[in-house]
Amino acid sequence: MINIIYEDNHLLVVEKKVNVPVQKDASNDLDFLTMLKDYIKNRDKKPGNVYLGLVHRLDRPVGGIMVFAKTSKCASRLSEQVRNRSFKKTYYAIVLGKLDKSGTFKDKLLKDDKTNIVKVDDKGKEAILNYEVIDYKDNLSLVSINLETGRSHQIRVQFSSRNHPLYGDQKYSKNAKKGEQIALFSKNITFMHPITKELLSFSLQLPNTNPWNLFKNVNKI
């Protein structure tokens, strides 16, 4: 069942489930973009192909809120908001260890296209994020994160490089146990409607599953 949060003639705001690739990859697993196109085609009984523009991404193991453009004009305008950083996303994560109450991480990140591994490297591109600790329990910190840049694996690498890897991150945490799900979720999104110019803001509740449910007020945030 696809959870559509908002839809009009121009855009689609929807929840991506965990472990679903946003677009087709080497696994050849059914991807989210194809799912949505098929859903709209069948629902609206469209005879031709459905256009749906991908303007931002989530890593395969990460769930949460996403926006898709239903026209090329909207895709272009939303992509421009992403580029000029007026397209705002707030992530929530659970990381290992205790952090300062709030902070800013600034690094240069370099991606190895052959291995899909990202590392801190002076030859890389600038990556900036701001975080705030919401709660702390059992050597785990629940944090909200706002990105100033949108680099591949940015949140995962920047926290891991400071010895605070994300819970369950199979790629960047040595502490992750087999079968654990990464605790990273795209919770809030704010942007200007590409046609009406109205400021739109949408939010999802955090998952009520382990380890999120270790924090009592997880669904009141």
Helices and strands as residue ranges (DSSP letters): E 4-7, E 11-16, H 32-43, E 53-54, E 63-69, H 72-83, E 88-96, E 102-112, E 117-120, E 125-137, E 140-147, H 154-160, E 184-192, E 199-203, G 212-214, G 218-220
